[in-house]
Amino acid sequence: MKIIWFKYFLFSLEAINQTKTEMKRRKFIKNTSVIGAAMGLPINLKLNKLNVAVIGSGLRGQSHIGLLLQRNDCNVVAVAEPNDKMLEMTRTLFGKREQTQPKYYSNGNKDYLEMLEKEDLDLVIISTPWKWHTEMAVACLKKNIYTGLEVSGAFSLEECWDLVEAQENSKTHLYFLENVCFRKDVMAILNMVRNDLFGELIHLECGYQHDLRGVKFNDGKSAYGSGVEFGNNGFSESSWRTEHSLHRNGDLYPTHGIGPVAQYININRGNRFLYINSVASKARGLHNYIVEHEKGGPDHPNASLDFKLGDKVTSFIKCNNGETVVLHHDTNLPRPYSLGFRVQGTKGLWMDVNKSIHIEGMSKAHRWESQEEYLKQYDHPLWNRYEQDAEGAGHGGMDFFLINSLIEHTKRKQIPCFDVYDAATWMAITALSEKSIATGSSPQAFPDFTRGHWVTRKNDFALGNEY
Amino acid sequence: MKIIWFKYFLFSLEAINQTKTEMKRRKFIKNTSVIGAAMGLPINLKLNKLNVAVIGSGLRGQSHIGLLLQRNDCNVVAVAEPNDKMLEMTRTLFGKREQTQPKYYSNGNKDYLEMLEKEDLDLVIISTPWKWHTEMAVACLKKNIYTGLEVSGAFSLEECWDLVEAQENSKTHLYFLENVCFRKDVMAILNMVRNDLFGELIHLECGYQHDLRGVKFNDGKSAYGSGVEFGNNGFSESSWRTEHSLHRNGDLYPTHGIGPVAQYININRGNRFLYINSVASKARGLHNYIVEHEKGGPDHPNASLDFKLGDKVTSFIKCNNGETVVLHHDTNLPRPYSLGFRVQGTKGLWMDVNKSIHIEGMSKAHRWESQEEYLKQYDHPLWNRYEQDAEGAGHGGMDFFLINSLIEHTKRKQIPCFDVYDAATWMAITALSEKSIATGSSPQAFPDFTRGHWVTRKNDFALGNEY
């Protein structure tokens, strides 16, 4: 290792900027670190500046790019995006920030493969429609490029296994980009859980409860609530997300809820999900929205569609260590946004819907307290350190922490805090819930994607204030 | 009918007070009304003053007696109660109110049968430990005495059918005493549901979330939290309720949640429960309570018991009309009291945990509003009329409405708003949830206790401001 360090040091001193030489350096570091890993040696190599590509620069991809461009430790060197309007918006973003334009790969949905072939990349971020996620991640892992994959639910368990196998045959890692794990209150509660405020955890709730009617439909030109079109006639998410509500019935979007819960109870790290049951209500919300919208009406062609997604899908999960988890999915009805968290243990509980906490011996018996003082006192060290830097970043600042974590993990070639086994497990909820609903709410066992390693794996998410 | 009315009128005029004559009158009315019913004629006979007996004058029975003694339309003529301490408290209650003591039947658990044999009763209220409920109600129905049965969960579906068959072979009715249907906010929400504020209902939640550790254990002398004893060493509820937590694993107490929900979505009246799935968390709370209590400790004999009831039992129900219902049962952990109501439709939702409402077009998009103004505006006519009378009655006044409804229904010999089919259906949740948990959360179909009549039955609960 000393020799490697020495050579690396020399390269650093020379401050080489020429692309060709830089590419050689990068290939050298990659190879040596692979050798180090193969030899079971600690890898102390840390890349200082990453070459990053983004597949899918829609609104979500542009948000990621915006955060990447604020950093001095990465260059966004390539973007794969087939949609003209999104390409134009992406170009404008680089222009506004006075940054060198990346190489664009815009020749259809598969041009990203050309990009992976031609570019020398340390990291690819995938923020495309759900149906592309696995195929794209598998392609990146095959090229041994560290992969940041946006969240979604799986179509099948086979798809989850594809991800796991691609990872296990790769020399790099898959980071599953679940931003809510970094939400300020969610991290403060994690801190409280780890400080045993709630005692032994018993029951958890979470979900995705978000009135998406104005996201699932628009006028094809602007994003939110501007009409009742979707698919080929829609813009942004309505062009691809809505078809899932038309054809599928299950918990289509489980990760924002289950990601944080998985941290609280160490899923895939000493604990695992055993089985899930799901039930779906009738579907009324999307049809009603089309009929009642000023640009819709009972005679609009979309008013005759039979949306299969139940307006409210409810699931529960039994865990190996005896905890139960309730998941809500509720995206077709008028309602305030809520991930519906509940963290309950032998000493007390937190609920986010009433922003309240009860801790035995601290709270008055049988009474709620405001969460406010607790969240302040147990503010997570990461937020304590980086809150100002996160200001203005997407989703209340949590996207800053997510991208920072992704970049720092990539630089160190580290196993991510949310890795391929988490991705497979969390994504599997969608496929399993569809199967449960299709079979009258029968229980569906989770595969053990870790092949038994969950027993000894450790939870190292956000243990300190580093990243 | 005219003749019957005329005779009844004559009796009324005579204002007969002598017991013997009164007994004859009562038997005559009973018989004539039975004849009327058999002839398919409307029964306009209304008893003016009821002879009431109470089986089980523990703390709950005493609360009922207290309310009965405030009324001028009933005499509490008999009480069956085998426990000396409870008998003494009951005598004191009558004494304090300067009321004639009832006849006491205290010769063991079966002495109530003697009471049913000897007394001339219009109404019996059963407020005994759960395991006696069905057998006692069946005995009362066999005697054709209008029966008010306290709520509980069933041990088996057969028990529920026993109740139904006893009712169907009887000339009178069973009123299932679910008081939460009369809770002020619950009734205001019913009023909102009926005024279509929430649109078509889609999803509901409810439950029983009440830290009962101090109820399940005491010192055998006083009721709440005074020790870690139960069963033969316990006082009041701990003497019988706790054994259920020791041996059983299911939703042991579903009716306070499901009763109101059943009103909102017309269960057994145009709608019905199809199936239920349940899951139970590990059980820690009761053991920990014993170990940590100053009168307990790790060496206390009860610390070695293996309580089977999961600390958190969660169920969901699918309804015939497409609604889903989530039920919570959570009685072994430190927490604030909450029945966890959620009423969600195509136009908006109410949740009681954050006391908030969102109604599309009235509330700001994606924002909660306080429930306060809505509950005021839609205050139920019954509360509007009787709120002052209810003041001081148990459980925030709702017990006043319950007893008033029971008495008025009995006087009119009416089919109760919560009848034997509701009792059977709601109680069945316990047996079905135990079976679901015992079989790895498999779905359990509800029997149709109405034998098809749910299709045409109408919901007439609290349609006006009468009772």
Contacts between the chains, C-beta under 8 A, distances in Angstrom:
chain1	res1	chain2	res2	distance
A	199	B	288	8.0
A	200	B	284	5.9
A	202	B	281	4.9
A	202	B	282	6.6
A	202	B	284	6.5
A	202	B	285	7.7
A	202	B	311	4.9
A	202	B	312	5.6
A	202	B	333	6.5
A	203	B	281	5.2
A	203	B	311	7.1
A	203	B	312	3.8
A	203	B	314	7.4
A	203	B	330	7.4
A	211	B	365	7.9
A	211	B	366	6.2
A	275	B	440	7.0
A	275	B	441	6.9
A	277	B	277	4.8
A	277	B	279	7.1
A	277	B	316	7.7
A	277	B	441	5.2
A	277	B	443	7.8
A	279	B	277	7.1
A	279	B	316	4.9
A	279	B	318	5.3
A	279	B	324	5.2
A	280	B	324	7.1
A	281	B	202	4.9
A	281	B	203	5.2
A	281	B	322	6.0
A	281	B	323	6.0
A	281	B	324	4.4
A	282	B	202	6.6
A	282	B	321	7.6
A	282	B	322	3.0
A	282	B	323	7.2
A	284	B	200	5.9
A	284	B	202	6.5
A	284	B	346	5.1
A	285	B	202	7.8
A	285	B	346	6.2
A	288	B	346	5.6
A	310	B	324	7.6
A	311	B	202	4.9
A	311	B	203	7.1
A	311	B	346	7.8
A	312	B	202	5.7
A	312	B	203	3.8
A	312	B	324	5.8
A	312	B	344	6.8
A	314	B	203	7.5
A	314	B	316	5.3
A	314	B	324	5.8
A	314	B	326	5.7
A	316	B	277	7.7
A	316	B	279	4.9
A	316	B	314	5.3
A	316	B	316	7.2
A	316	B	441	7.6
A	318	B	279	5.3
A	318	B	441	6.8
A	321	B	282	7.5
A	322	B	281	6.0
A	322	B	282	2.9
A	323	B	281	5.9
A	323	B	282	7.2
A	324	B	279	5.2
A	324	B	280	7.1
A	324	B	281	4.4
A	324	B	310	7.6
A	324	B	312	5.8
A	324	B	314	5.8
A	326	B	314	5.7
A	326	B	326	7.2
A	330	B	203	7.4
A	330	B	344	7.8
A	333	B	202	6.5
A	333	B	344	6.6
A	333	B	345	7.7
A	333	B	346	6.3
A	333	B	348	8.0
A	333	B	349	7.5
A	334	B	346	8.0
A	334	B	347	6.5
A	334	B	348	5.6
A	334	B	358	6.6
A	334	B	359	7.8
A	334	B	360	3.8
A	334	B	365	7.7
A	335	B	344	7.3
A	335	B	348	7.3
A	335	B	349	5.7
A	335	B	358	5.7
A	335	B	366	7.7
A	336	B	358	5.5
A	336	B	366	5.3
A	336	B	367	5.6
A	336	B	368	5.0
A	337	B	366	5.9
A	344	B	312	6.8
A	344	B	330	7.8
A	344	B	333	6.6
A	344	B	335	7.3
A	345	B	333	7.7
A	346	B	284	5.1
A	346	B	285	6.2
A	346	B	288	5.6
A	346	B	311	7.8
A	346	B	333	6.3
A	346	B	334	7.9
A	347	B	334	6.5
A	348	B	333	8.0
A	348	B	334	5.6
A	348	B	335	7.2
A	349	B	333	7.5
A	349	B	335	5.7
A	351	B	353	6.5
A	353	B	351	6.5
A	353	B	353	5.6
A	353	B	354	5.0
A	354	B	353	5.0
A	354	B	354	4.1
A	354	B	355	7.9
A	355	B	354	7.9
A	358	B	334	6.6
A	358	B	335	5.6
A	358	B	336	5.5
A	359	B	334	7.8
A	360	B	334	3.8
A	365	B	211	7.8
A	365	B	334	7.7
A	366	B	211	6.2
A	366	B	335	7.7
A	366	B	336	5.3
A	366	B	337	5.9
A	367	B	336	5.6
A	368	B	336	5.0
A	440	B	275	7.0
A	440	B	443	5.5
A	441	B	275	6.9
A	441	B	277	5.2
A	441	B	316	7.6
A	441	B	318	6.8
A	441	B	443	4.8
A	442	B	442	6.7
A	442	B	443	6.4
A	443	B	277	7.8
A	443	B	440	5.5
A	443	B	441	4.8
A	443	B	442	6.4
